[in-house]
């Protein structure tokens, strides 16, 4: 069994995720993996599970948050 690095649950169905930077992480659920690895919106702080919108070094969950941060070029739809 492996222990989830987020919640500490010792679980026989835990899984390992290796990031693009070669770091390895162990989780017992996708919820814990998202909590640990998903980027956060630069405006509201929510976890970005989908693609998000990126401008320079900032990533946003939606165009509204991008606009609220002063980024007018990004759109949810074209």
WOZIMO-V501767 format. One record per backbone hydrogen bond with DSSP energy under -0.5 kcal/mol. CO is the residue of the C=O (numbers start at 1). NH is the residue of the N-H. If there is no record, write none. Layout:
co = <CO:CO>
nh = <NH:NH>
//
This chain:
co = <2:4:9:9:11:11:15:17:17:19:23:25:26:27:29:30:31:32:33:34:39:41:46:47:53:55:58:59:60:62:63:64:65:66:66:67:70>
nh = <11:8:4:11:2:14:27:19:25:22:19:17:5:15:33:34:35:36:37:38:48:45:41:49:60:58:55:42:53:66:67:68:69:69:71:70:72>
//
